[in-house]
Amino acid sequence: QVQFVESGGGSVQPGGSLTLSCEVSGSAFRIYSIGWDRRVDGHKLVLVAESYLNGGTKYADSVQGRFTITRDSTKNLAYLQMNNLQLEDTDTYYCHAYSDVAHMDYWGQGTQVTVSS
């Protein structure tokens, strides 16, 4: 059973920073990508950032240049450094892992990020 340990959420003022972490364990198959999604319109999950085994990364346009994702592939552990946070970044951020071997997506329970003045 795939398990997630997520941490690092909280409340900050606009312009502040937070670092999220996510460690994935229990998968019988290789985890190809780890990242974070957030919900749009209350239900649809969309990409925030993700990191791939080959070292590549991908970001949503809204966070490009402000957020940085890093990964320790030996531990299936990823970090999301969130800088210059804005009010619109307020949301629950869900760690998302994908196994290319199993063709399966997995999500953690979510971490709340609140940006308010």
N, CA, C and O atoms as a printed pandas DataFrame, in Angstrom:
     atom_number atom_name residue_name chain_id  residue_number  x_coord  y_coord  z_coord
0              1         N          GLN        A               1    0.844   -1.182    0.000
1              2        CA          GLN        A               1    0.000    0.000    0.000
2              3         C          GLN        A               1    0.885    1.239    0.000
3              4         O          GLN        A               1    1.785    1.366    0.830
4              5         N          VAL        A               2    0.631    2.139   -0.920
5              6        CA          VAL        A               2    1.428    3.355   -1.015
6              7         C          VAL        A               2    1.040    4.307    0.109
7              8         O          VAL        A               2   -0.141    4.556    0.354
8              9         N          GLN        A               3    2.049    4.828    0.780
9             10        CA          GLN        A               3    1.817    5.749    1.889
10            11         C          GLN        A               3    2.572    7.042    1.652
11            12         O          GLN        A               3    3.622    7.063    1.011
12            13         N          PHE        A               4    2.014    8.120    2.185
13            14        CA          PHE        A               4    2.609    9.443    2.051
14            15         C          PHE        A               4    2.857   10.026    3.432
15            16         O          PHE        A               4    2.048    9.867    4.346
16            17         N          VAL        A               5    3.990   10.701    3.569
17            18        CA          VAL        A               5    4.233   11.540    4.734
18            19         C          VAL        A               5    4.447   12.945    4.205
19            20         O          VAL        A               5    5.470   13.248    3.592
20            21         N          GLU        A               6    3.457   13.800    4.456
21            22        CA          GLU        A               6    3.490   15.179    3.959
22            23         C          GLU        A               6    3.635   16.134    5.142
23            24         O          GLU        A               6    3.083   15.904    6.218
24            25         N          SER        A               7    4.380   17.198    4.922
25            26        CA          SER        A               7    4.523   18.198    5.975
26            27         C          SER        A               7    4.895   19.532    5.354
27            28         O          SER        A               7    5.203   19.620    4.165
28            29         N          GLY        A               8    4.861   20.572    6.184
29            30        CA          GLY        A               8    5.390   21.866    5.785
30            31         C          GLY        A               8    4.372   22.934    5.489
31            32         O          GLY        A               8    4.758   24.074    5.232
32            33         N          GLY        A               9    3.098   22.631    5.512
33            34        CA          GLY        A               9    2.108   23.668    5.250
34            35         C          GLY        A               9    2.028   24.658    6.394
35            36         O          GLY        A               9    2.700   24.503    7.414
36            37         N          GLY        A              10    1.201   25.677    6.218
37            38        CA          GLY        A              10    1.011   26.662    7.268
38            39         C          GLY        A              10    0.445   27.957    6.735
39            40         O          GLY        A              10   -0.111   28.014    5.638
40            41         N          SER        A              11    0.597   28.996    7.536
41            42        CA          SER        A              11    0.075   30.315    7.183
42            43         C          SER        A              11    1.211   31.318    7.097
43            44         O          SER        A              11    2.085   31.355    7.963
44            45         N          VAL        A              12    1.194   32.129    6.052
45            46        CA          VAL        A              12    2.199   33.170    5.875
46            47         C          VAL        A              12    1.537   34.411    5.308
47            48         O          VAL        A              12    0.407   34.366    4.822
48            49         N          GLN        A              13    2.258   35.514    5.380
49            50        CA          GLN        A              13    1.808   36.747    4.752
50            51         C          GLN        A              13    2.257   36.774    3.297
51            52         O          GLN        A              13    3.189   36.062    2.923
52            53         N          PRO        A              14    1.609   37.581    2.479
53            54        CA          PRO        A              14    2.061   37.715    1.088
54            55         C          PRO        A              14    3.542   38.070    1.022
55            56         O          PRO        A              14    4.034   38.916    1.769
56            57         N          GLY        A              15    4.236   37.401    0.109
57            58        CA          GLY        A              15    5.678   37.582   -0.005
58            59         C          GLY        A              15    6.487   36.611    0.824
59            60         O          GLY        A              15    7.709   36.543    0.693
60            61         N          GLY        A              16    5.817   35.860    1.675
61            62        CA          GLY        A              16    6.510   34.905    2.526
62            63         C          GLY        A              16    6.852   33.614    1.809
63            64         O          GLY        A              16    6.572   33.448    0.622
64            65         N          SER        A              17    7.466   32.696    2.557
65            66        CA          SER        A              17    7.927   31.426    1.985
66            67         C          SER        A              17    7.505   30.253    2.863
67            68         O          SER        A              17    7.361   30.380    4.079
68            69         N          LEU        A              18    7.315   29.124    2.221
69            70        CA          LEU        A              18    7.071   27.854    2.896
70            71         C          LEU        A              18    7.773   26.755    2.107
71            72         O          LEU        A              18    8.013   26.891    0.908
72            73         N          THR        A              19    8.097   25.668    2.796
73            74        CA          THR        A              19    8.646   24.495    2.127
74            75         C          THR        A              19    7.794   23.295    2.470
75            76         O          THR        A              19    7.625   22.951    3.640
76            77         N          LEU        A              20    7.252   22.655    1.434
77            78        CA          LEU        A              20    6.503   21.415    1.615
78            79         C          LEU        A              20    7.436   20.230    1.386
79            80         O          LEU        A              20    8.373   20.307    0.591
80            81         N          SER        A              21    7.170   19.144    2.089
81            82        CA          SER        A              21    7.912   17.908    1.836
82            83         C          SER        A              21    6.934   16.755    1.695
83            84         O          SER        A              21    5.835   16.777    2.249
84            85         N          CYS        A              22    7.350   15.763    0.953
85            86        CA          CYS        A              22    6.519   14.584    0.722
86            87         C          CYS        A              22    7.423   13.377    0.533
87            88         O          CYS        A              22    8.292   13.373   -0.339
88            89         N          GLU        A              23    7.218   12.372    1.339
89            90        CA          GLU        A              23    7.945   11.117    1.188
90            91         C          GLU        A              23    6.954   10.016    0.875
91            92         O          GLU        A              23    5.950    9.852    1.569
92            93         N          VAL        A              24    7.240    9.268   -0.168
93            94        CA          VAL        A              24    6.363    8.200   -0.648
94            95         C          VAL        A              24    7.007    6.857   -0.343
95            96         O          VAL        A              24    8.192    6.656   -0.606
96            97         N          SER        A              25    6.228    5.941    0.209
97            98        CA          SER        A              25    6.751    4.609    0.506
98            99         C          SER        A              25    5.686    3.569    0.219
99           100         O          SER        A              25    4.508    3.884    0.049
100          101         N          GLY        A              26    6.128    2.324    0.170
101          102        CA          GLY        A              26    5.192    1.215    0.042
102          103         C          GLY        A              26    4.839    0.796   -1.365
103          104         O          GLY        A              26    4.071   -0.145   -1.560
104          105         N          SER        A              27    5.395    1.489   -2.358
105          106        CA          SER        A              27    5.079    1.100   -3.731
106          107         C          SER        A              27    5.947   -0.071   -4.157
107          108         O          SER        A              27    7.159   -0.071   -3.939
108          109         N          ALA        A              28    5.318   -1.073   -4.768
109          110        CA          ALA        A              28    6.064   -2.221   -5.270
110          111         C          ALA        A              28    6.749   -1.893   -6.592
111          112         O          ALA        A              28    7.587   -2.660   -7.067
112          113         N          PHE        A              29    6.395   -0.766   -7.179
113          114        CA          PHE        A              29    6.914   -0.378   -8.492
114          115         C          PHE        A              29    7.611    0.980   -8.406
115          116         O          PHE        A              29    7.378    1.768   -7.489
116          117         N          ARG        A              30    8.459    1.218   -9.378
117          118        CA          ARG        A              30    9.211    2.461   -9.422
118          119         C          ARG        A              30    8.282    3.672   -9.451
119          120         O          ARG        A              30    7.284    3.698  -10.171
120          121         N          ILE        A              31    8.640    4.675   -8.644
121          122        CA          ILE        A              31    7.929    5.947   -8.671
122          123         C          ILE        A              31    8.656    6.858   -9.644
123          124         O          ILE        A              31    9.780    7.283   -9.375
124          125         N          TYR        A              32    8.038    7.157  -10.751
125          126        CA          TYR        A              32    8.684    7.940  -11.791
126          127         C          TYR        A              32    8.646    9.430  -11.500
127          128         O          TYR        A              32    9.625   10.137  -11.739
128          129         N          SER        A              33    7.538    9.904  -10.992
129          130        CA          SER        A              33    7.425   11.331  -10.711
130          131         C          SER        A              33    6.774   11.563   -9.352
131          132         O          SER        A              33    5.910   10.803   -8.915
132          133         N          ILE        A              34    7.207   12.618   -8.711
133          134        CA          ILE        A              34    6.583   13.090   -7.471
134          135         C          ILE        A              34    6.379   14.593   -7.620
135          136         O          ILE        A              34    7.247   15.308   -8.120
136          137         N          GLY        A              35    5.229   15.049   -7.180
137          138        CA          GLY        A              35    4.972   16.477   -7.262
138          139         C          GLY        A              35    3.779   16.859   -6.419
139          140         O          GLY        A              35    3.354   16.120   -5.532
140          141         N          TRP        A              36    3.249   18.032   -6.716
141          142        CA          TRP        A              36    2.088   18.526   -5.994
142          143         C          TRP        A              36    1.031   19.028   -6.965
143          144         O          TRP        A              36    1.328   19.643   -7.990
144          145         N          ASP        A              37   -0.220   18.741   -6.600
145          146        CA          ASP        A              37   -1.375   19.245   -7.334
146          147         C          ASP        A              37   -2.209   20.103   -6.391
147          148         O          ASP        A              37   -2.056   20.030   -5.172
148          149         N          ARG        A              38   -3.084   20.910   -6.959
149          150        CA          ARG        A              38   -4.066   21.648   -6.176
150          151         C          ARG        A              38   -5.390   21.575   -6.902
151          152         O          ARG        A              38   -5.439   21.287   -8.098
152          153         N          ARG        A              39   -6.474   21.841   -6.171
153          154        CA          ARG        A              39   -7.799   21.731   -6.781
154          155         C          ARG        A              39   -8.217   23.047   -7.422
155          156         O          ARG        A              39   -7.959   24.129   -6.894
156          157         N          VAL        A              40   -8.855   22.929   -8.553
157          158        CA          VAL        A              40   -9.440   24.068   -9.245
158          159         C          VAL        A              40  -10.945   23.875   -9.272
159          160         O          VAL        A              40  -11.433   22.768   -9.499
160          161         N          ASP        A              41  -11.681   24.954   -9.040
161          162        CA          ASP        A              41  -13.139   24.898   -9.068
162          163         C          ASP        A              41  -13.686   23.864   -8.090
163          164         O          ASP        A              41  -14.773   23.322   -8.291
164          165         N          GLY        A              42  -12.933   23.596   -7.043
165          166        CA          GLY        A              42  -13.441   22.736   -5.995
166          167         C          GLY        A              42  -13.295   21.253   -6.210
167          168         O          GLY        A              42  -13.534   20.478   -5.284
168          169         N          HIS        A              43  -12.904   20.821   -7.416
169          170        CA          HIS        A              43  -12.834   19.372   -7.592
170          171         C          HIS        A              43  -11.711   18.906   -8.503
171          172         O          HIS        A              43  -11.139   17.846   -8.252
172          173         N          LYS        A              44  -11.374   19.637   -9.534
173          174        CA          LYS        A              44  -10.375   19.169  -10.482
174          175         C          LYS        A              44   -8.967   19.421   -9.952
175          176         O          LYS        A              44   -8.643   20.539   -9.552
176          177         N          LEU        A              45   -8.125   18.377   -9.947
177          178        CA          LEU        A              45   -6.736   18.512   -9.527
178          179         C          LEU        A              45   -5.881   18.947  -10.713
179          180         O          LEU        A              45   -5.955   18.363  -11.794
180          181         N          VAL        A              46   -5.073   19.973  -10.497
181          182        CA          VAL        A              46   -4.183   20.447  -11.553
182          183         C          VAL        A              46   -2.756   20.505  -11.025
183          184         O          VAL        A              46   -2.520   20.639   -9.825
184          185         N          LEU        A              47   -1.823   20.402  -11.946
185          186        CA          LEU        A              47   -0.416   20.382  -11.599
186          187         C          LEU        A              47    0.040   21.715  -11.008
187          188         O          LEU        A              47   -0.307   22.788  -11.499
188          189         N          VAL        A              48    0.829   21.610   -9.936
189          190        CA          VAL        A              48    1.582   22.766   -9.439
190          191         C          VAL        A              48    3.041   22.622   -9.869
191          192         O          VAL        A              48    3.615   23.519  -10.487
192          193         N          ALA        A              49    3.628   21.470   -9.526
193          194        CA          ALA        A              49    5.015   21.193   -9.893
194          195         C          ALA        A              49    5.240   19.702   -9.760
195          196         O          ALA        A              49    4.610   19.042   -8.934
196          197         N          GLU        A              50    6.149   19.165  -10.583
197          198        CA          GLU        A              50    6.521   17.776  -10.424
198          199         C          GLU        A              50    7.954   17.555  -10.868
199          200         O          GLU        A              50    8.501   18.302  -11.680
200          201         N          SER        A              51    8.545   16.506  -10.311
201          202        CA          SER        A              51    9.940   16.170  -10.559
202          203         C          SER        A              51   10.016   14.740  -11.056
203          204         O          SER        A              51    9.324   13.861  -10.542
204          205         N          TYR        A              52   10.866   14.499  -12.067
205          206        CA          TYR        A              52   10.961   13.197  -12.695
206          207         C          TYR        A              52   12.271   12.502  -12.352
207          208         O          TYR        A              52   13.245   13.143  -11.956
208          209         N          LEU        A              53   12.280   11.191  -12.508
209          210        CA          LEU        A              53   13.483   10.416  -12.205
210          211         C          LEU        A              53   14.670   10.858  -13.051
211          212         O          LEU        A              53   15.813   10.762  -12.605
212          213         N          ASN        A              54   14.416   11.339  -14.260
213          214        CA          ASN        A              54   15.522   11.748  -15.140
214          215         C          ASN        A              54   16.061   13.131  -14.785
215          216         O          ASN        A              54   16.946   13.652  -15.464
216          217         N          GLY        A              55   15.523   13.722  -13.717
217          218        CA          GLY        A              55   15.987   15.036  -13.278
218          219         C          GLY        A              55   15.169   16.200  -13.793
219          220         O          GLY        A              55   15.359   17.338  -13.364
220          221         N          GLY        A              56   14.267   15.921  -14.705
221          222        CA          GLY        A              56   13.437   16.978  -15.252
222          223         C          GLY        A              56   12.403   17.464  -14.254
223          224         O          GLY        A              56   12.061   16.769  -13.298
224          225         N          THR        A              57   11.915   18.665  -14.495
225          226        CA          THR        A              57   10.866   19.250  -13.660
226          227         C          THR        A              57    9.836   19.934  -14.550
227          228         O          THR        A              57   10.106   20.256  -15.707
228          229         N          LYS        A              58    8.663   20.148  -13.990
229          230        CA          LYS        A              58    7.600   20.849  -14.705
230          231         C          LYS        A              58    6.846   21.695  -13.700
231          232         O          LYS        A              58    6.601   21.260  -12.575
232          233         N          TYR        A              59    6.474   22.911  -14.104
233          234        CA          TYR        A              59    5.768   23.836  -13.227
234          235         C          TYR        A              59    4.548   24.414  -13.924
235          236         O          TYR        A              59    4.520   24.576  -15.144
236          237         N          ALA        A              60    3.542   24.719  -13.117
237          238        CA          ALA        A              60    2.431   25.515  -13.621
238          239         C          ALA        A              60    2.937   26.921  -13.919
239          240         O          ALA        A              60    3.841   27.414  -13.245
240          241         N          ASP        A              61    2.359   27.566  -14.924
241          242        CA          ASP        A              61    2.784   28.920  -15.290
242          243         C          ASP        A              61    2.676   29.869  -14.103
243          244         O          ASP        A              61    3.492   30.778  -13.951
244          245         N          SER        A              62    1.669   29.655  -13.263
245          246        CA          SER        A              62    1.409   30.588  -12.162
246          247         C          SER        A              62    2.481   30.559  -11.077
247          248         O          SER        A              62    2.582   31.494  -10.282
248          249         N          VAL        A              63    3.285   29.491  -11.038
249          250        CA          VAL        A              63    4.294   29.380   -9.982
250          251         C          VAL        A              63    5.710   29.414  -10.535
251          252         O          VAL        A              63    6.672   29.460   -9.769
252          253         N          GLN        A              64    5.849   29.391  -11.851
253          254        CA          GLN        A              64    7.174   29.412  -12.482
254          255         C          GLN        A              64    7.978   30.606  -11.972
255          256         O          GLN        A              64    7.510   31.745  -11.982
256          257         N          GLY        A              65    9.205   30.315  -11.527
257          258        CA          GLY        A              65   10.065   31.379  -11.031
258          259         C          GLY        A              65    9.888   31.678   -9.556
259          260         O          GLY        A              65   10.713   32.378   -8.968
260          261         N          ARG        A              66    8.840   31.168   -8.949
261          262        CA          ARG        A              66    8.611   31.369   -7.511
262          263         C          ARG        A              66    8.758   30.076   -6.718
263          264         O          ARG        A              66    9.221   30.096   -5.577
264          265         N          PHE        A              67    8.371   28.963   -7.308
265          266        CA          PHE        A              67    8.434   27.659   -6.643
266          267         C          PHE        A              67    9.558   26.834   -7.262
267          268         O          PHE        A              67    9.823   26.916   -8.461
268          269         N          THR        A              68   10.215   26.033   -6.412
269          270        CA          THR        A              68   11.269   25.132   -6.878
270          271         C          THR        A              68   11.049   23.764   -6.259
271          272         O          THR        A              68   10.922   23.625   -5.042
272          273         N          ILE        A              69   11.007   22.753   -7.122
273          274        CA          ILE        A              69   10.846   21.381   -6.635
274          275         C          ILE        A              69   12.182   20.665   -6.728
275          276         O          ILE        A              69   12.896   20.788   -7.723
276          277         N          THR        A              70   12.515   19.915   -5.682
277          278        CA          THR        A              70   13.708   19.084   -5.679
278          279         C          THR        A              70   13.322   17.688   -5.195
279          280         O          THR        A              70   12.291   17.499   -4.549
280          281         N          ARG        A              71   14.168   16.720   -5.521
281          282        CA          ARG        A              71   13.828   15.334   -5.206
282          283         C          ARG        A              71   15.061   14.544   -4.829
283          284         O          ARG        A              71   16.121   14.674   -5.442
284          285         N          ASP        A              72   14.896   13.714   -3.796
285          286        CA          ASP        A              72   15.890   12.706   -3.444
286          287         C          ASP        A              72   15.336   11.378   -3.945
287          288         O          ASP        A              72   14.500   10.758   -3.287
288          289         N          SER        A              73   15.801   10.951   -5.100
289          290        CA          SER        A              73   15.230    9.761   -5.731
290          291         C          SER        A              73   15.529    8.483   -4.960
291          292         O          SER        A              73   14.799    7.500   -5.084
292          293         N          THR        A              74   16.595    8.488   -4.164
293          294        CA          THR        A              74   16.925    7.283   -3.408
294          295         C          THR        A              74   15.900    7.018   -2.315
295          296         O          THR        A              74   15.770    5.896   -1.826
296          297         N          LYS        A              75   15.163    8.085   -1.934
297          298        CA          LYS        A              75   14.189    7.938   -0.849
298          299         C          LYS        A              75   12.767    8.225   -1.298
299          300         O          LYS        A              75   11.854    8.197   -0.472
300          301         N          ASN        A              76   12.546    8.501   -2.582
301          302        CA          ASN        A              76   11.222    8.963   -3.040
302          303         C          ASN        A              76   10.736   10.111   -2.165
303          304         O          ASN        A              76    9.605   10.105   -1.680
304          305         N          LEU        A              77   11.582   11.061   -1.977
305          306        CA          LEU        A              77   11.324   12.222   -1.128
306          307         C          LEU        A              77   11.457   13.475   -1.980
307          308         O          LEU        A              77   12.437   13.646   -2.705
308          309         N          ALA        A              78   10.462   14.348   -1.885
309          310        CA          ALA        A              78   10.485   15.575   -2.668
310          311         C          ALA        A              78   10.183   16.775   -1.781
311          312         O          ALA        A              78    9.503   16.666   -0.761
312          313         N          TYR        A              79   10.710   17.924   -2.202
313          314        CA          TYR        A              79   10.493   19.176   -1.502
314          315         C          TYR        A              79    9.978   20.218   -2.489
315          316         O          TYR        A              79   10.375   20.236   -3.654
316          317         N          LEU        A              80    9.100   21.073   -2.013
317          318        CA          LEU        A              80    8.631   22.189   -2.822
318          319         C          LEU        A              80    8.911   23.479   -2.059
319          320         O          LEU        A              80    8.249   23.788   -1.068
320          321         N          GLN        A              81    9.902   24.222   -2.536
321          322        CA          GLN        A              81   10.225   25.514   -1.945
322          323         C          GLN        A              81    9.320   26.549   -2.591
323          324         O          GLN        A              81    9.356   26.758   -3.804
324          325         N          MET        A              82    8.509   27.192   -1.764
325          326        CA          MET        A              82    7.512   28.145   -2.259
326          327         C          MET        A              82    7.905   29.535   -1.786
327          328         O          MET        A              82    7.813   29.837   -0.596
328          329         N          ASN        A              83    8.338   30.374   -2.704
329          330        CA          ASN        A              83    8.763   31.725   -2.374
330          331         C          ASN        A              83    7.786   32.754   -2.934
331          332         O          ASN        A              83    7.016   32.470   -3.852
332          333         N          ASN        A              84    7.835   33.935   -2.369
333          334        CA          ASN        A              84    6.985   35.049   -2.824
334          335         C          ASN        A              84    5.528   34.592   -2.936
335          336         O          ASN        A              84    4.878   34.794   -3.962
336          337         N          LEU        A              85    5.036   33.983   -1.882
337          338        CA          LEU        A              85    3.663   33.454   -1.906
338          339         C          LEU        A              85    2.663   34.596   -2.005
339          340         O          LEU        A              85    2.838   35.658   -1.409
340          341         N          GLN        A              86    1.622   34.349   -2.767
341          342        CA          GLN        A              86    0.576   35.336   -3.005
342          343         C          GLN        A              86   -0.765   34.817   -2.491
343          344         O          GLN        A              86   -0.922   33.622   -2.238
344          345         N          LEU        A              87   -1.726   35.723   -2.339
345          346        CA          LEU        A              87   -3.038   35.338   -1.816
346          347         C          LEU        A              87   -3.653   34.200   -2.618
347          348         O          LEU        A              87   -4.300   33.312   -2.062
348          349         N          GLU        A              88   -3.446   34.236   -3.924
349          350        CA          GLU        A              88   -4.054   33.218   -4.787
350          351         C          GLU        A              88   -3.394   31.855   -4.676
351          352         O          GLU        A              88   -3.881   30.881   -5.250
352          353         N          ASP        A              89   -2.286   31.775   -3.941
353          354        CA          ASP        A              89   -1.648   30.474   -3.714
354          355         C          ASP        A              89   -2.337   29.700   -2.596
355          356         O          ASP        A              89   -2.048   28.521   -2.393
356          357         N          THR        A              90   -3.232   30.341   -1.878
357          358        CA          THR        A              90   -3.949   29.665   -0.802
358          359         C          THR        A              90   -4.727   28.483   -1.352
359          360         O          THR        A              90   -5.534   28.619   -2.271
360          361         N          ASP        A              91   -4.466   27.313   -0.767
361          362        CA          ASP        A              91   -5.128   26.100   -1.241
362          363         C          ASP        A              91   -4.620   24.919   -0.429
363          364         O          ASP        A              91   -3.718   25.050    0.399
364          365         N          THR        A              92   -5.228   23.751   -0.689
365          366        CA          THR        A              92   -4.685   22.493   -0.185
366          367         C          THR        A              92   -3.822   21.892   -1.280
367          368         O          THR        A              92   -4.265   21.744   -2.419
368          369         N          TYR        A              93   -2.597   21.548   -0.935
369          370        CA          TYR        A              93   -1.648   21.003   -1.898
370          371         C          TYR        A              93   -1.511   19.501   -1.652
371          372         O          TYR        A              93   -1.180   19.060   -0.551
372          373         N          TYR        A              94   -1.774   18.733   -2.700
373          374        CA          TYR        A              94   -1.773   17.275   -2.594
374          375         C          TYR        A              94   -0.512   16.713   -3.231
375          376         O          TYR        A              94   -0.233   16.969   -4.403
376          377         N          CYS        A              95    0.244   15.955   -2.462
377          378        CA          CYS        A              95    1.391   15.268   -3.045
378          379         C          CYS        A              95    0.888   14.204   -4.008
379          380         O          CYS        A              95   -0.055   13.473   -3.703
380          381         N          HIS        A              96    1.512   14.124   -5.153
381          382        CA          HIS        A              96    1.084   13.236   -6.237
382          383         C          HIS        A              96    2.276   12.410   -6.695
383          384         O          HIS        A              96    3.312   12.959   -7.072
384          385         N          ALA        A              97    2.130   11.104   -6.663
385          386        CA          ALA        A              97    3.176   10.210   -7.139
386          387         C          ALA        A              97    2.645    9.381   -8.291
387          388         O          ALA        A              97    1.487    8.964   -8.289
388          389         N          TYR        A              98    3.492    9.147   -9.269
389          390        CA          TYR        A              98    3.093    8.352  -10.435
390          391         C          TYR        A              98    4.120    7.261  -10.682
391          392         O          TYR        A              98    5.323    7.515  -10.729
392          393         N          SER        A              99    3.617    6.031  -10.841
393          394        CA          SER        A              99    4.479    4.915  -11.216
394          395         C          SER        A              99    4.297    4.627  -12.695
395          396         O          SER        A              99    3.202    4.279  -13.137
396          397         N          ASP        A             100    5.365    4.772  -13.452
397          398        CA          ASP        A             100    5.281    4.489  -14.887
398          399         C          ASP        A             100    5.230    2.990  -15.164
399          400         O          ASP        A             100    4.747    2.571  -16.216
400          401         N          VAL        A             101    5.720    2.184  -14.233
401          402        CA          VAL        A             101    5.692    0.729  -14.416
402          403         C          VAL        A             101    4.285    0.193  -14.160
403          404         O          VAL        A             101    3.777   -0.631  -14.921
404          405         N          ALA        A             102    3.668    0.664  -13.090
405          406        CA          ALA        A             102    2.319    0.220  -12.733
406          407         C          ALA        A             102    1.241    1.033  -13.426
407          408         O          ALA        A             102    0.069    0.658  -13.402
408          409         N          HIS        A             103    1.631    2.156  -14.051
409          410        CA          HIS        A             103    0.658    3.077  -14.667
410          411         C          HIS        A             103   -0.398    3.476  -13.647
411          412         O          HIS        A             103   -1.598    3.436  -13.919
412          413         N          MET        A             104    0.077    3.862  -12.466
413          414        CA          MET        A             104   -0.839    4.226  -11.387
414          415         C          MET        A             104   -0.474    5.594  -10.828
415          416         O          MET        A             104    0.699    5.948  -10.711
416          417         N          ASP        A             105   -1.502    6.345  -10.491
417          418        CA          ASP        A             105   -1.352    7.623   -9.802
418          419         C          ASP        A             105   -1.776    7.454   -8.353
419          420         O          ASP        A             105   -2.722    6.726   -8.048
420          421         N          TYR        A             106   -1.068    8.133   -7.470
421          422        CA          TYR        A             106   -1.383    8.094   -6.045
422          423         C          TYR        A             106   -1.337    9.525   -5.516
423          424         O          TYR        A             106   -0.528   10.341   -5.959
424          425         N          TRP        A             107   -2.233    9.819   -4.547
425          426        CA          TRP        A             107   -2.248   11.154   -3.928
426          427         C          TRP        A             107   -2.221   11.039   -2.404
427          428         O          TRP        A             107   -2.798   10.121   -1.821
428          429         N          GLY        A             108   -1.544   11.985   -1.783
429          430        CA          GLY        A             108   -1.533   12.052   -0.337
430          431         C          GLY        A             108   -2.778   12.756    0.180
431          432         O          GLY        A             108   -3.686   13.089   -0.582
432          433         N          GLN        A             109   -2.803   12.977    1.483
433          434        CA          GLN        A             109   -4.002   13.524    2.130
434          435         C          GLN        A             109   -4.105   15.032    1.979
435          436         O          GLN        A             109   -5.171   15.603    2.209
436          437         N          GLY        A             110   -3.022   15.682    1.600
437          438        CA          GLY        A             110   -3.055   17.118    1.382
438          439         C          GLY        A             110   -2.480   17.924    2.528
439          440         O          GLY        A             110   -2.548   17.529    3.692
440          441         N          THR        A             111   -1.911   19.066    2.168
441          442        CA          THR        A             111   -1.327   19.995    3.136
442          443         C          THR        A             111   -1.883   21.388    2.849
443          444         O          THR        A             111   -1.884   21.842    1.705
444          445         N          GLN        A             112   -2.352   22.054    3.891
445          446        CA          GLN        A             112   -2.966   23.374    3.702
446          447         C          GLN        A             112   -1.909   24.464    3.695
447          448         O          GLN        A             112   -1.039   24.520    4.564
448          449         N          VAL        A             113   -2.005   25.334    2.689
449          450        CA          VAL        A             113   -1.178   26.534    2.598
450          451         C          VAL        A             113   -2.124   27.730    2.570
451          452         O          VAL        A             113   -2.999   27.826    1.708
452          453         N          THR        A             114   -1.936   28.638    3.525
453          454        CA          THR        A             114   -2.785   29.817    3.615
454          455         C          THR        A             114   -1.924   31.067    3.551
455          456         O          THR        A             114   -0.990   31.233    4.334
456          457         N          VAL        A             115   -2.247   31.937    2.615
457          458        CA          VAL        A             115   -1.541   33.213    2.473
458          459         C          VAL        A             115   -2.548   34.322    2.751
459          460         O          VAL        A             115   -3.534   34.478    2.030
460          461         N          SER        A             116   -2.288   35.085    3.798
461          462        CA          SER        A             116   -3.222   36.152    4.164
462          463         C          SER        A             116   -2.478   37.305    4.810
463          464         O          SER        A             116   -1.425   37.130    5.424
464          465         N          SER        A             117   -3.051   38.479    4.656
465          466        CA          SER        A             117   -2.429   39.660    5.236
466          467         C          SER        A             117   -3.130   40.035    6.545
467          468         O          SER        A             117   -2.749   41.011    7.192
